[in-house]
């Protein structure tokens, strides 16, 4: 293996020649922009994040703007990015930064980690990139580079494996040019040391990479043990009133799709008519079953049966507490939807 200083030099020389320097969050760098980008990049590819980031910081350019925004607006800006707890934590953190830090992000790791949604690696990225202070990072790309370089066996989700990776990351992180170094390590994983078909030839670490020497790049890092995901089912009711508006309900803050807007659900098709009679007390003109489809979460499959229900008129008196909404797709409100709901709403819009 290379000495620490030689490892750092090779990584930084490669970054100067080949690293990414034109990503939108790399301009006008400040803690807010770095933080928003790092949260968006958790479990999401760069090319997917770019348009979301650009639109988000255009609409909410400062932490004060984000803190003052309604939750529905934040979730609306996040719609399609998935893992919506990230957006809710982003909103909570903005309000804590305004309340507890006078609107200024803290630079200390411990204070950053205490904020909702910011783990050790994200805190390290904010501290190093936004403040230029030494701090290691260990996102998925960096885990892959280090696991291959040092041939660290095992799935990084195991605490013993993660501990080894953190020790190596901390040992290799320089005191100077730490922002460039951390960006370089992320870039290496994203552009050369990819999960499949890594491009080892131009890698600055290839000559002393153990996985490369053994031709065992596919072994590192170890894969998460596979398990059979359970399957759940639901019937989603796409209820349309006499004016063509669509009935939506706001989901509880906790749980899947927390605080997002969705269709009401029943467990079985035989419950559809009773639910509509109890909820709307308005005659039904149509019940039409659409093709079912599957949406997969990290821990289960959800089989969705959409059902179009048309009412003769618009019911009144069911909008208490801001938890229900008659949604006009021709003049949409800025609220957040899960991706499957957005797709169904788009299909409904085509029916208008």
Buried (B, 14 or more C-beta within 10 A) or exposed (E): EBEEEEBBBBBBEBBEEBBBEEBBBBEEBEBBBBBBBBBBBBEBEBEBBBEBBEEBBEBBEBBBEBBEBEBBBBBBBBBBBBBBBBBBBBBBBBBBBBEEEEBEBBBEBEBBBBBBBBEBBBBBBBBBBBBBBBBBBBBBBBBBBBBBBBBBEBEBEEEEBBEBBBEBBEEBBBEEBBBBBBBBBBBBBBBBBBEEEBEBEEBBBBEBBBBBEEEEBEBBBBEEEEEEEEEEEBBBBBBBBEEBBBBBBBBEEEEBBBBBBBBBBBEEEEBBEEBBEEBBEBEBEEBEEBEBEEBEEEEEBBEBBBBBBBBEEBBEEEEEEEEBBBBEBEEEEBBBBBBBBBBBBEEBEEEE
